């Protein structure tokens, strides 16, 4: 290949993001300078937060510029190196963007440049050992602070982060209730991921089912959804409970976000805490989590599910799968 295929952000989304928001172009393959490497992307990671990165507003990362390649995490192969610590053929994780080739260097970009440990596949590195696994680990254990015997509630439970949260909570001796959409996802969470109970928000009344499955209310709520799910959960909050605000995917594709929960006073009554969480704050401690996550995966105590689409042409449509509920587990794409 002598060209670098790219998908650029062509227009900021209004409503549901889709292929119409992106433009395909071909550019020359970039060349690395001193202390840089050229990486050929093999797998791309898709995360709900990417929709927020397209909005022109200040956040924990700058918005993707119009006419720039769409930002995404990736695993790729070093094909040219000007850095003594990286050799041609090394598999690395970095911020590769929606393109075939990226020039990367250690310490640059949100992901930096990290070699894959021996025996770790790209799928594993971009799921259980990547941003989603780290988010589940630190968000639950550092912010949620679950204790053995407590009830942990998880929304977006069949997503990659949510499924890890539930399994880690079980490993810490908690009872786990998940909220997911559709019988297939709910069945997978109970039969494979080991959740104690699951609520199908598409076919059941969430508040009624919370009263049934959390008769003594919940102690930790790891929320990936926001909106009406968050409001329903707050009707069943325990004394000194903790809410981890990890995401609000229910409103990511809405031009006008839904009003916030009308029952926030329940937090005051129960002296509960609600705290926002961004994984970038914990990246200096990443190896601490990766080591424990690898131990759990190796022992079979933590399973991970990946949904792998294929083909460079399918990149924009693969992002949309996150917001239509088509994916089960971590959404990835194999470029070629």
C-alpha positions in Angstrom: 0.0 0.0 0.0 1.3 3.4 -1.0 -1.6 5.6 0.3 -3.0 6.3 3.7 -6.7 5.9 3.7 -8.5 8.2 6.2 -12.0 9.0 7.4 -12.3 12.7 8.3 -14.9 14.4 10.3 -16.8 16.3 7.6 -19.6 17.8 9.8 -20.6 17.9 13.4 -23.5 15.5 14.2 -27.0 16.7 14.8 -29.0 13.8 16.3 -27.8 10.3 15.5 -24.2 10.2 14.2 -23.8 8.2 11.0 -21.7 7.8 7.9 -22.9 11.1 6.5 -20.8 12.9 9.1 -17.5 11.6 7.6 -15.5 11.9 4.4 -13.2 9.4 2.9 -9.9 10.7 1.6 -6.5 9.2 0.5 -3.2 10.9 1.5 0.5 10.1 1.4 1.8 7.8 4.1 3.5 10.0 6.7 7.2 9.5 7.6 8.5 9.3 11.2 11.1 11.7 12.6 13.6 11.1 15.3 12.1 9.3 18.4 9.0 8.5 16.4 7.6 5.3 14.8 5.2 4.6 11.9 2.4 2.3 12.9 0.1 0.4 10.5 -3.2 0.2 12.3 -4.7 -3.3 12.5 -7.6 -2.9 14.9 -9.7 0.2 15.8 -11.5 0.7 19.1 -15.0 2.2 19.3 -16.3 3.9 22.4 -19.5 5.8 23.2 -17.4 8.9 24.2 -16.4 9.4 20.5 -19.8 11.0 19.9 -18.9 13.7 22.5 -15.5 14.3 20.9 -17.3 15.5 17.7 -19.1 18.3 19.5 -17.4 21.7 19.4 -17.1 22.4 23.2 -14.4 22.2 25.8 -14.1 18.9 27.6 -11.4 16.6 29.0 -10.1 16.2 25.4 -10.2 18.9 22.6 -13.0 18.3 20.0 -12.0 16.6 16.8 -11.6 19.4 14.2 -13.6 19.5 11.0 -11.4 18.0 8.3 -9.3 16.0 10.7 -9.1 12.2 11.0 -11.6 10.9 13.6 -9.9 10.1 16.9 -9.8 6.4 18.0 -7.6 4.1 20.0 -5.9 1.3 18.0 -3.5 -1.6 18.0 -1.1 -1.7 15.1 2.3 -3.0 13.9 5.4 -0.9 13.8 6.5 -0.7 10.1 9.2 1.9 10.4 11.1 3.0 13.6 13.2 6.0 14.5 13.0 5.1 18.2 15.6 2.9 19.9 12.9 1.2 22.1 10.7 0.1 19.3 11.5 -2.4 16.5 9.8 -3.1 13.2 7.2 -5.8 13.9 6.4 -4.7 17.4 2.6 -4.6 18.2 1.6 -1.4 19.9 -1.4 0.3 21.3 -1.8 4.0 20.5 -4.2 6.7 19.3 -4.3 5.7 15.7 -7.3 7.6 14.4 -9.5 6.4 11.5 -6.7 5.7 9.1 -4.2 3.0 7.9 -1.0 4.7 9.2 -0.1 6.9 12.1 3.1 8.5 13.3 3.3 8.0 17.1 5.7 8.6 19.9 5.8 7.6 23.6 3.9 10.0 25.8 2.1 11.7 23.0 -1.7 11.7 22.6 -4.3 10.3 25.1 -2.9 6.7 24.8 0.8 7.3 24.2 2.6 4.3 22.7 2.5 1.0 24.6 3.9 -2.3 23.5 1.5 -5.3 23.8 2.7 -7.7 26.5 3.7 -11.2 25.3 0.7 -13.4 24.7 -1.8 -10.5 24.7 -3.9 -10.3 21.5 -5.1 -7.0 20.0 -8.6 -7.9 21.0 -7.6 -8.3 24.6 -5.5 -5.1 24.6 -8.4 -3.0 23.3 -11.0 -4.5 25.7 -10.2 -6.0 29.1 -6.7 -4.5 29.3 -7.6 -1.3 27.5 -9.7 1.8 28.3 -12.9 -0.1 29.0 -11.2 -2.5 31.5 -9.3 0.3 33.2 -12.5 2.3 33.4 -14.3 -0.5 35.0 -11.5 -1.2 37.5 -10.8 2.3 38.7 -14.3 3.6 38.4 -15.8 0.8 40.5 -13.0 0.3 43.0 -11.7 3.8 43.5 -14.9 5.9 43.1 -17.6 3.3 43.9 -15.6 1.7 46.7 -17.8 -1.4 47.0 -17.7 -3.6 50.1 -18.4 -7.3 50.3 -22.1 -8.0 50.8 -23.3 -4.7 49.2 -25.5 -4.6 46.1 -23.9 -3.1 43.0 -26.2 -1.9 40.2 -24.8 -1.4 36.6 -26.5 0.3 33.7 -25.3 -0.4 30.1 -24.3 -3.7 31.7 -23.9 -5.7 28.4 -21.4 -3.2 27.1 -17.7 -3.8 27.6 -17.3 -1.5 30.6 -20.5 -2.5 32.3 -19.8 -6.2 32.0 -16.4 -5.8 33.5 -17.8 -3.7 36.4 -20.3 -6.4 37.3 -17.7 -9.2 37.2 -15.2 -7.2 39.3 -18.0 -6.5 41.8 -18.7 -10.2 42.0 -15.0 -10.9 42.6 -15.2 -8.4 45.5 -18.0 -10.3 47.1 -20.9 -8.1 46.0 -24.4 -8.9 44.7 -24.7 -7.5 41.2 -27.8 -6.4 39.3 -27.5 -5.3 35.7 -29.7 -3.2 33.3 -29.4 -4.0 29.6 -31.6 -4.0 26.5 -33.0 -7.2 25.0 -33.3 -10.8 26.0 -30.1 -12.0 24.4 -28.0 -9.5 26.3 -29.7 -10.2 29.5 -29.3 -13.9 29.1 -25.6 -13.5 28.4 -25.1 -11.4 31.5 -26.8 -14.0 33.8 -25.6 -17.2 32.2 -22.0 -16.2 31.1 -21.0 -13.1 33.0 -22.5 -14.3 36.3 -24.8 -11.4 37.2 -27.2 -12.2 40.0 -30.2 -10.5 38.3 -30.7 -8.5 35.1 -33.4 -6.0 34.1 -34.4 -5.7 30.4 -35.1 -2.0 30.1 -36.6 -2.5 26.6 -39.3 -4.9 27.8 -39.7 -4.3 31.6 -40.5 -1.4 33.9 -37.1 -0.5 35.3 -38.3 1.0 38.6 -40.7 -2.0 39.3 -37.9 -4.5 38.6 -35.4 -2.5 40.8 -37.9 -2.9 43.7 -38.0 -6.6 43.0 -34.3 -7.3 42.5 -33.0 -4.7 45.0 -35.5 -5.1 47.9 -33.0 -3.5 50.3 -32.0 -0.9 47.7 -28.6 -0.6 46.1 -25.3 0.6 47.5 -23.2 1.4 44.4 -24.7 2.4 41.0 -22.2 2.4 38.1 -24.1 4.5 35.5 -23.2 4.4 31.8 -26.6 5.6 30.6 -28.0 8.6 32.4 -31.5 9.9 31.6 -34.6 8.0 32.7 -32.5 5.0 33.8 -30.6 7.2 36.3 -33.9 8.7 37.6 -35.4 5.3 38.1 -32.3 4.1 40.0 -32.3 7.1 42.3 -35.7 6.0 43.6 -34.0 2.9 45.2 -30.8 4.5 46.7 -29.5 3.1 50.0 -28.1 5.1 52.9 -24.7 6.4 52.1 -24.8 4.9 48.6 -22.3 5.9 45.9 -23.2 6.8 42.2 -20.4 6.6 39.7 -21.2 8.8 36.7 -19.2 7.1 33.9 -21.3 8.0 30.9 -24.7 9.1 29.6 -25.1 7.3 26.3 -28.9 7.8 26.4 -28.4 11.5 25.5 -25.3 11.4 23.3 -27.3 11.6 20.0 -30.0 14.0 21.2 -29.8 17.6 20.0 -31.4 18.7 23.3 -30.5 16.5 26.2 -33.3 15.3 28.4 -33.8 17.1 31.7 -31.8 15.8 34.6 -33.4 13.5 37.2 -36.2 15.1 39.2 -35.5 13.1 42.3 -31.9 14.2 43.2 -33.3 15.0 46.7 -33.1 11.3 47.4 -29.3 11.7 47.5 -29.7 14.3 50.2 -32.1 12.2 52.2 -29.9 9.2 52.1 -26.6 11.1 52.5 -25.5 9.5 49.2 -22.7 10.6 46.9 -22.7 11.1 43.1 -19.3 11.6 41.4 -18.2 12.0 37.8 -15.3 9.9 36.6 -12.8 10.1 33.7 -10.3 7.3 33.2 -7.5 9.8 32.0 -7.1 10.8 35.7 -5.9 7.2 36.5 -3.7 6.5 33.5 -0.5 6.9 35.5 -1.7 3.9 37.5 -2.7 1.8 34.5 -0.2 -1.0 35.1 -1.6 -1.6 38.6 -4.9 -2.4 37.0 -3.6 -4.3 34.0 -1.6 -6.7 36.3 -4.7 -7.6 38.3 -7.0 -7.8 35.3 -4.5 -10.2 33.6 -4.5 -12.4 36.7 -8.3 -12.6 36.6 -8.5 -13.3 32.9 -5.8 -16.0 33.2 -7.7 -17.7 36.0 -11.0 -17.6 34.2 -12.5 -15.3 36.8 -13.0 -12.5 34.3 -14.3 -13.0 30.8 -14.5 -10.6 27.9 -16.7 -10.4 24.9 -15.7 -8.6 21.7 -17.8 -7.7 18.7 -15.4 -7.5 15.7 -16.5 -5.9 12.4 -14.3 -5.9 9.4 -13.2 -3.6 6.6 -12.0 0.0 6.3 -15.2 1.0 4.5 -17.3 -0.1 7.5 -15.6 2.2 10.0 -18.4 4.9 10.2 -21.2 2.4 10.3 -19.4 0.5 13.1 -19.4 3.5 15.3 -23.2 3.8 14.9 -23.7 0.3 16.2 -22.8 1.6 19.7 -25.8 3.9 19.8 -28.4 1.5 18.3 -27.6 -1.4 20.7 -26.3 -3.8 18.0 -23.0 -4.6 19.8 -22.5 -7.2 22.5 -19.3 -6.5 24.4 -16.4 -4.3 23.2 -16.9 -2.9 19.7 -13.8 -3.3 17.5 -13.0 -3.3 13.8 -10.4 -5.2 12.0 -9.2 -3.0 9.2 -8.1 -5.6 6.7 
